């Protein structure tokens, strides 16, 4: 197995573990998303509130979808 193959395998393994974690710990992940939204909104002084909320909602929906798959 070459270097690139090892990197790809490691990346796939990490993605699988992240997906499993998100599916099993939905509320924790969604709480983290909310905290990031608040931090980003504060850092931009409210200039991009609607866009930040939109992305947060999409991320929350994706986490919900992962929960249904697990």
Phi and psi in radians as a Rosetta constraint file:
Dihedral C 1 N 2 CA 2 C 2 CIRCULARHARMONIC -1.391 0.35
Dihedral N 2 CA 2 C 2 N 3 CIRCULARHARMONIC 3.008 0.35
Dihedral C 2 N 3 CA 3 C 3 CIRCULARHARMONIC -1.017 0.35
Dihedral N 3 CA 3 C 3 N 4 CIRCULARHARMONIC -0.813 0.35
Dihedral C 3 N 4 CA 4 C 4 CIRCULARHARMONIC -1.105 0.35
Dihedral N 4 CA 4 C 4 N 5 CIRCULARHARMONIC -0.696 0.35
Dihedral C 4 N 5 CA 5 C 5 CIRCULARHARMONIC -1.091 0.35
Dihedral N 5 CA 5 C 5 N 6 CIRCULARHARMONIC -0.709 0.35
Dihedral C 5 N 6 CA 6 C 6 CIRCULARHARMONIC -1.122 0.35
Dihedral N 6 CA 6 C 6 N 7 CIRCULARHARMONIC -0.730 0.35
Dihedral C 6 N 7 CA 7 C 7 CIRCULARHARMONIC -1.118 0.35
Dihedral N 7 CA 7 C 7 N 8 CIRCULARHARMONIC -0.772 0.35
Dihedral C 7 N 8 CA 8 C 8 CIRCULARHARMONIC -1.103 0.35
Dihedral N 8 CA 8 C 8 N 9 CIRCULARHARMONIC -0.740 0.35
Dihedral C 8 N 9 CA 9 C 9 CIRCULARHARMONIC -1.117 0.35
Dihedral N 9 CA 9 C 9 N 10 CIRCULARHARMONIC -0.764 0.35
Dihedral C 9 N 10 CA 10 C 10 CIRCULARHARMONIC -1.079 0.35
Dihedral N 10 CA 10 C 10 N 11 CIRCULARHARMONIC -0.725 0.35
Dihedral C 10 N 11 CA 11 C 11 CIRCULARHARMONIC -1.100 0.35
Dihedral N 11 CA 11 C 11 N 12 CIRCULARHARMONIC -0.739 0.35
Dihedral C 11 N 12 CA 12 C 12 CIRCULARHARMONIC -1.149 0.35
Dihedral N 12 CA 12 C 12 N 13 CIRCULARHARMONIC -0.721 0.35
Dihedral C 12 N 13 CA 13 C 13 CIRCULARHARMONIC -1.087 0.35
Dihedral N 13 CA 13 C 13 N 14 CIRCULARHARMONIC -0.749 0.35
Dihedral C 13 N 14 CA 14 C 14 CIRCULARHARMONIC -1.126 0.35
Dihedral N 14 CA 14 C 14 N 15 CIRCULARHARMONIC -0.709 0.35
Dihedral C 14 N 15 CA 15 C 15 CIRCULARHARMONIC -1.127 0.35
Dihedral N 15 CA 15 C 15 N 16 CIRCULARHARMONIC -0.713 0.35
Dihedral C 15 N 16 CA 16 C 16 CIRCULARHARMONIC -1.111 0.35
Dihedral N 16 CA 16 C 16 N 17 CIRCULARHARMONIC -0.774 0.35
Dihedral C 16 N 17 CA 17 C 17 CIRCULARHARMONIC -1.121 0.35
Dihedral N 17 CA 17 C 17 N 18 CIRCULARHARMONIC -0.709 0.35
Dihedral C 17 N 18 CA 18 C 18 CIRCULARHARMONIC -1.126 0.35
Dihedral N 18 CA 18 C 18 N 19 CIRCULARHARMONIC -0.724 0.35
Dihedral C 18 N 19 CA 19 C 19 CIRCULARHARMONIC -1.103 0.35
Dihedral N 19 CA 19 C 19 N 20 CIRCULARHARMONIC -0.789 0.35
Dihedral C 19 N 20 CA 20 C 20 CIRCULARHARMONIC -1.086 0.35
Dihedral N 20 CA 20 C 20 N 21 CIRCULARHARMONIC -0.756 0.35
Dihedral C 20 N 21 CA 21 C 21 CIRCULARHARMONIC -1.069 0.35
Dihedral N 21 CA 21 C 21 N 22 CIRCULARHARMONIC -0.826 0.35
Dihedral C 21 N 22 CA 22 C 22 CIRCULARHARMONIC -1.080 0.35
Dihedral N 22 CA 22 C 22 N 23 CIRCULARHARMONIC -0.672 0.35
Dihedral C 22 N 23 CA 23 C 23 CIRCULARHARMONIC -1.193 0.35
Dihedral N 23 CA 23 C 23 N 24 CIRCULARHARMONIC -0.593 0.35
Dihedral C 23 N 24 CA 24 C 24 CIRCULARHARMONIC -1.501 0.35
Dihedral N 24 CA 24 C 24 N 25 CIRCULARHARMONIC -0.435 0.35
Dihedral C 24 N 25 CA 25 C 25 CIRCULARHARMONIC -2.166 0.35
Dihedral N 25 CA 25 C 25 N 26 CIRCULARHARMONIC 0.894 0.35
Dihedral C 25 N 26 CA 26 C 26 CIRCULARHARMONIC -0.950 0.35
Dihedral N 26 CA 26 C 26 N 27 CIRCULARHARMONIC -0.839 0.35
Dihedral C 26 N 27 CA 27 C 27 CIRCULARHARMONIC -1.143 0.35
Dihedral N 27 CA 27 C 27 N 28 CIRCULARHARMONIC -0.657 0.35
Dihedral C 27 N 28 CA 28 C 28 CIRCULARHARMONIC -1.135 0.35
Dihedral N 28 CA 28 C 28 N 29 CIRCULARHARMONIC -0.753 0.35
Dihedral C 28 N 29 CA 29 C 29 CIRCULARHARMONIC -1.147 0.35
Dihedral N 29 CA 29 C 29 N 30 CIRCULARHARMONIC -0.751 0.35
Dihedral C 29 N 30 CA 30 C 30 CIRCULARHARMONIC -1.155 0.35
Dihedral N 30 CA 30 C 30 N 31 CIRCULARHARMONIC -0.580 0.35
Dihedral C 30 N 31 CA 31 C 31 CIRCULARHARMONIC -1.123 0.35
Dihedral N 31 CA 31 C 31 N 32 CIRCULARHARMONIC -0.698 0.35
Dihedral C 31 N 32 CA 32 C 32 CIRCULARHARMONIC -1.146 0.35
Dihedral N 32 CA 32 C 32 N 33 CIRCULARHARMONIC -0.687 0.35
Dihedral C 32 N 33 CA 33 C 33 CIRCULARHARMONIC -1.062 0.35
Dihedral N 33 CA 33 C 33 N 34 CIRCULARHARMONIC -0.761 0.35
Dihedral C 33 N 34 CA 34 C 34 CIRCULARHARMONIC -1.072 0.35
Dihedral N 34 CA 34 C 34 N 35 CIRCULARHARMONIC -0.721 0.35
Dihedral C 34 N 35 CA 35 C 35 CIRCULARHARMONIC -1.132 0.35
Dihedral N 35 CA 35 C 35 N 36 CIRCULARHARMONIC -0.719 0.35
Dihedral C 35 N 36 CA 36 C 36 CIRCULARHARMONIC -1.136 0.35
Dihedral N 36 CA 36 C 36 N 37 CIRCULARHARMONIC -0.701 0.35
Dihedral C 36 N 37 CA 37 C 37 CIRCULARHARMONIC -0.999 0.35
Dihedral N 37 CA 37 C 37 N 38 CIRCULARHARMONIC -0.833 0.35
Dihedral C 37 N 38 CA 38 C 38 CIRCULARHARMONIC -1.092 0.35
Dihedral N 38 CA 38 C 38 N 39 CIRCULARHARMONIC -0.743 0.35
Dihedral C 38 N 39 CA 39 C 39 CIRCULARHARMONIC -1.107 0.35
Dihedral N 39 CA 39 C 39 N 40 CIRCULARHARMONIC -0.797 0.35
Dihedral C 39 N 40 CA 40 C 40 CIRCULARHARMONIC -1.132 0.35
Dihedral N 40 CA 40 C 40 N 41 CIRCULARHARMONIC -0.699 0.35
Dihedral C 40 N 41 CA 41 C 41 CIRCULARHARMONIC -1.130 0.35
Dihedral N 41 CA 41 C 41 N 42 CIRCULARHARMONIC -0.727 0.35
Dihedral C 41 N 42 CA 42 C 42 CIRCULARHARMONIC -1.158 0.35
Dihedral N 42 CA 42 C 42 N 43 CIRCULARHARMONIC -0.731 0.35
Dihedral C 42 N 43 CA 43 C 43 CIRCULARHARMONIC -1.139 0.35
Dihedral N 43 CA 43 C 43 N 44 CIRCULARHARMONIC -0.546 0.35
Dihedral C 43 N 44 CA 44 C 44 CIRCULARHARMONIC -1.681 0.35
Dihedral N 44 CA 44 C 44 N 45 CIRCULARHARMONIC 0.110 0.35
Dihedral C 44 N 45 CA 45 C 45 CIRCULARHARMONIC 0.948 0.35
Dihedral N 45 CA 45 C 45 N 46 CIRCULARHARMONIC 0.683 0.35
Dihedral C 45 N 46 CA 46 C 46 CIRCULARHARMONIC 1.347 0.35
Dihedral N 46 CA 46 C 46 N 47 CIRCULARHARMONIC 0.058 0.35
Dihedral C 46 N 47 CA 47 C 47 CIRCULARHARMONIC -1.151 0.35
Dihedral N 47 CA 47 C 47 N 48 CIRCULARHARMONIC -0.554 0.35
Dihedral C 47 N 48 CA 48 C 48 CIRCULARHARMONIC -2.100 0.35
Dihedral N 48 CA 48 C 48 N 49 CIRCULARHARMONIC 0.552 0.35
Dihedral C 48 N 49 CA 49 C 49 CIRCULARHARMONIC -0.928 0.35
Dihedral N 49 CA 49 C 49 N 50 CIRCULARHARMONIC -0.844 0.35
Dihedral C 49 N 50 CA 50 C 50 CIRCULARHARMONIC -1.119 0.35
Dihedral N 50 CA 50 C 50 N 51 CIRCULARHARMONIC -0.722 0.35
Dihedral C 50 N 51 CA 51 C 51 CIRCULARHARMONIC -1.176 0.35
Dihedral N 51 CA 51 C 51 N 52 CIRCULARHARMONIC -0.703 0.35
Dihedral C 51 N 52 CA 52 C 52 CIRCULARHARMONIC -1.117 0.35
Dihedral N 52 CA 52 C 52 N 53 CIRCULARHARMONIC -0.775 0.35
Dihedral C 52 N 53 CA 53 C 53 CIRCULARHARMONIC -1.119 0.35
Dihedral N 53 CA 53 C 53 N 54 CIRCULARHARMONIC -0.683 0.35
Dihedral C 53 N 54 CA 54 C 54 CIRCULARHARMONIC -1.076 0.35
Dihedral N 54 CA 54 C 54 N 55 CIRCULARHARMONIC -0.812 0.35
Dihedral C 54 N 55 CA 55 C 55 CIRCULARHARMONIC -1.141 0.35
Dihedral N 55 CA 55 C 55 N 56 CIRCULARHARMONIC -0.700 0.35
Dihedral C 55 N 56 CA 56 C 56 CIRCULARHARMONIC -1.072 0.35
Dihedral N 56 CA 56 C 56 N 57 CIRCULARHARMONIC -0.715 0.35
Dihedral C 56 N 57 CA 57 C 57 CIRCULARHARMONIC -1.137 0.35
Dihedral N 57 CA 57 C 57 N 58 CIRCULARHARMONIC -0.714 0.35
Dihedral C 57 N 58 CA 58 C 58 CIRCULARHARMONIC -1.137 0.35
Dihedral N 58 CA 58 C 58 N 59 CIRCULARHARMONIC -0.705 0.35
Dihedral C 58 N 59 CA 59 C 59 CIRCULARHARMONIC -1.136 0.35
Dihedral N 59 CA 59 C 59 N 60 CIRCULARHARMONIC -0.718 0.35
Dihedral C 59 N 60 CA 60 C 60 CIRCULARHARMONIC -1.094 0.35
Dihedral N 60 CA 60 C 60 N 61 CIRCULARHARMONIC -0.694 0.35
Dihedral C 60 N 61 CA 61 C 61 CIRCULARHARMONIC -1.134 0.35
Dihedral N 61 CA 61 C 61 N 62 CIRCULARHARMONIC -0.668 0.35
Dihedral C 61 N 62 CA 62 C 62 CIRCULARHARMONIC -1.130 0.35
Dihedral N 62 CA 62 C 62 N 63 CIRCULARHARMONIC -0.684 0.35
Dihedral C 62 N 63 CA 63 C 63 CIRCULARHARMONIC -1.142 0.35
Dihedral N 63 CA 63 C 63 N 64 CIRCULARHARMONIC -0.740 0.35
Dihedral C 63 N 64 CA 64 C 64 CIRCULARHARMONIC -1.032 0.35
Dihedral N 64 CA 64 C 64 N 65 CIRCULARHARMONIC -0.706 0.35
Dihedral C 64 N 65 CA 65 C 65 CIRCULARHARMONIC -1.115 0.35
Dihedral N 65 CA 65 C 65 N 66 CIRCULARHARMONIC -0.706 0.35
Dihedral C 65 N 66 CA 66 C 66 CIRCULARHARMONIC -1.103 0.35
Dihedral N 66 CA 66 C 66 N 67 CIRCULARHARMONIC -0.649 0.35
Dihedral C 66 N 67 CA 67 C 67 CIRCULARHARMONIC -1.118 0.35
Dihedral N 67 CA 67 C 67 N 68 CIRCULARHARMONIC -0.691 0.35
Dihedral C 67 N 68 CA 68 C 68 CIRCULARHARMONIC -1.175 0.35
Dihedral N 68 CA 68 C 68 N 69 CIRCULARHARMONIC -0.553 0.35
Dihedral C 68 N 69 CA 69 C 69 CIRCULARHARMONIC -1.313 0.35
Dihedral N 69 CA 69 C 69 N 70 CIRCULARHARMONIC -0.452 0.35
